[in-house]
Amino acid sequence: MRFVLPSPRRSRHPLVRALSLLVGVAVIGVLLVFGLVVVSVLLVGGGLLLALRQWTRGRDAKRTAAGVHKPEVLEGEFVVLRQTGPAAH
């Protein structure tokens, strides 16, 4: 089964052709502007997110330098398991 679109009938009137051309260019322009707005919002948002991460990272570094100690050792209760068999040697 083939799906065939009907061929669009082009008007012969020059004013209708010019108007359809202008409408097409306007639609493409609106889509282009919308795409540029979306891209700029994403770029600005990403830049702000990176700046916020760097800013909080800098504040954390100042806190550790100021004497707030972050433990480097994980404390807890652990069980030592002995390995038996040929791999134990």
C-alpha positions in Angstrom: 0.0 0.0 0.0 1.4 3.4 -1.0 0.7 6.6 0.7 0.5 9.4 -1.8 -0.1 13.1 -0.9 -2.2 15.1 -3.2 -0.1 17.5 -5.2 -0.6 21.1 -4.0 -2.4 23.3 -6.6 -0.4 26.5 -7.2 -2.4 29.5 -7.9 -1.7 31.4 -11.1 -2.6 34.8 -9.6 0.6 36.7 -9.0 -0.8 38.5 -5.9 -1.7 35.2 -4.2 1.7 33.8 -5.0 3.5 36.8 -3.5 1.3 36.7 -0.4 1.9 33.0 0.1 5.7 33.6 -0.3 5.5 36.4 2.3 3.5 34.1 4.7 6.1 31.4 4.3 9.0 33.7 4.9 7.2 35.1 8.0 6.6 31.6 9.4 10.2 30.6 8.9 11.3 33.9 10.6 9.1 33.2 13.6 10.5 29.7 13.9 14.0 31.0 13.6 13.4 33.6 16.3 11.8 31.0 18.6 14.7 28.7 18.1 17.2 31.4 18.9 15.3 32.3 22.1 15.3 28.7 23.2 19.0 28.3 22.5 19.9 31.5 24.3 17.8 30.6 27.4 19.6 27.2 27.5 23.0 28.8 27.2 22.3 31.5 29.8 20.8 28.9 32.2 23.8 26.6 31.7 26.2 29.4 32.3 24.4 30.4 35.5 24.4 26.8 36.7 28.1 26.5 36.1 28.7 29.8 37.9 26.6 28.8 40.8 28.5 25.5 41.1 31.9 27.3 41.0 30.7 29.8 43.6 29.5 27.1 46.0 32.7 25.1 45.5 34.7 28.2 46.4 32.7 28.7 49.5 33.2 25.1 50.5 37.0 25.5 50.0 37.0 28.6 52.2 35.1 26.6 54.9 37.6 23.8 55.0 40.4 26.3 55.1 38.7 28.2 57.9 38.8 25.1 60.2 35.6 23.2 59.5 36.9 19.7 59.2 35.4 17.2 56.8 36.3 13.7 58.0 38.4 11.6 55.5 37.8 8.4 57.4 34.6 6.5 57.1 33.6 5.4 60.6 31.5 2.4 61.4 31.5 -1.3 62.4 33.1 -3.7 60.0 33.5 -7.4 59.9 36.6 -9.0 58.5 35.9 -12.0 56.4 38.5 -14.7 56.0 39.1 -16.1 52.6 39.3 -19.9 52.5 40.3 -22.2 49.7 43.1 -22.2 47.1 42.9 -18.4 46.5 43.8 -17.6 50.1 47.5 -18.3 49.6 
